[in-house]
Amino acid sequence: MDVMLYLASVITLGIAAQWLAWRLHLPAILLLLVSGFLLLPVYGLMTGEWAHANSLIDAQVLFPIVSLSVAVILFEGGLSLRFAELHGTGSVVLRLVTVGVGATWILSTLGARFLFEFQWPLAALLGAILTVSGPTVVGPLLRYVRPEARIGSLAKWEGIVNDPVGAVLAVLVFEAIRIGALEQAILATVRGIFVTTLVGLCIGASAALIIVQLLKRYLIPDYLQSAVLLAVVVALFAFSNGIQHESGLLTVTVLGIALANQKSVTLKHVVEFKENLRVLLISTLFILLASRIEWQQLQSVGWKGLVFLLLLLFIRPVAVMLSTVGTGLQRPDRLFLSWLHPRGIVAAAVASLFAMEIEQLAKADDATLLIKSLAEQANQLVPLTFLVIVGTVAVYGLTISPLARWLQVAKPDRGGILFAGAERSVREIAKAVHAEGFPVLLVDTNQRHTARARMEGLPAEFGSILSEYVQEELDLSGISRLLAMTPNDEINSLAAMELADVFERAEVYQLVPDKLDAARRNLVPQHLRARMLFDPTVTSEFLRARFAAGAVVKRTRMSEEFTYDDFQQMYGESATVLFIVRETGELDVGTADSTPRPQSGQTVIALVNPAERDE
């Protein structure tokens, strides 16, 4: 199996696993790891040519690539952290990444020491490695579960900040192992904490300030901005590591957080590029590292590995309870956090890197007896870490969603709708959807419209659909679609563009422009539009005229006795199908490019005329 075929298989399998996970509603990382474990064995069975990934890509080349990729992933994670999300929970995050990390480290160290009889230095190193979680695993789970905004922000902050903190802790433990002498090791650890924090904060914040000034003065053209930021991230990562070993992760995280919280320039296009790059990096990295693990290595940890995994699952609640006691965090939120600590790519990369470095140190002529003895057990670091990754991702990924619903920290995704606009026609349509049990939320800049909506029992917010308030402050749990129904076509198109990142692009809709806007339609290119709602004739003007003439929104259940043909015969061709509620409880939105035909057992939500209704 040559290197080109191996790398092509890694990329193809990675993206295929991501797509399959989306279709099956499973944690993507679980499928990525399974794909990595099966890649080489399946190829060997099919071709009869057996190879091992270690012989295809040298570790001296692979691990620097992995380290740089992790830096990019953490930078992208930092770009999603805003200080406004920490209102009332900042102290909880601080305690989780200090007290929580410390408790996890100590208890994991004790477990490794007494279960595997590791020497104390190696047990402490493994415990430090397993304190990390990270955006590669927490982020996808949060997007899948969609918890309430407050607890979701808290979990996201912990997951991203946890990575550099845990990685730095592992580096300090390794440096103490390398030095050997206790007194010198303690001094080196204290110095390492101070220098790492100083380097990370100073370089990251300074670089962010310089980048903002360059962008404000338009000294970087638009087409180079994403590429320049990527180059800056990898350069700062390497530069920081050159000053202080493994301080680069903290540097790039600080850089991302600083850029995310400045208000001078927009970085939305950069964030989109980094998100796409993150998907590709995660997809390939997990398969690359998993394919280097042989089945015999996983078997070598035996039943003790499963016991250790169970121990880690119970360590997490202890760490969370110690971190959140006296913080005022509600019991459901604490329980949710207690069951959310999957390990990811950083744990895999750091474990692989340290196992290799211990092995190299043991081969040196001046290697100490401690290093040589540790090398005999260090070969279990990688398989044990991967077992923990697979186990925690599987357990948390398959159980966190039902747990969140049971704790009522996340609402079930029933296809709720965010309506842009709250005039009468929108309110009438929203009331029919709400009556079927689907969450709705109306946003409008007209206070009379929003006040009337609230009087009619509809959740409504006064504000612009284009404002940051909608994305950052509104509770969109249970909401998974946007229907842009304002009379202004440009506002509808801008709303669709702005919120396409919040919802899936397939779930963003807008009204067909009014005929009066026909001359202006060319100002909004087709690629900037969302899916067109309901019917090619249904515009804002059309809806306003229909409701002024007395039309109503009616909900009708189809059956064997009353079919859709009967419905059309009763209400005539002027009846406009808006939505269809399936027997499974899912809501289908009518679009201008499809002709819906409801089946027996489904409910039709349609706009009908009063005369035809009376018949």
Beta strands, then each sheet from edge to edge (+ up, - down):
strand 1: 416-420
strand 2: 440-444
strand 3: 460-462
strand 4: 479-484
strand 5: 508-510
strand 6: 531-532
strand 7: 552-557
strand 8: 576-581
strand 9: 587-589
strand 10: 603-608
sheet 1: 3+ 2+ 1+ 4+ 5+ 6+
sheet 2: 7+ 10- 8+ 9-
end
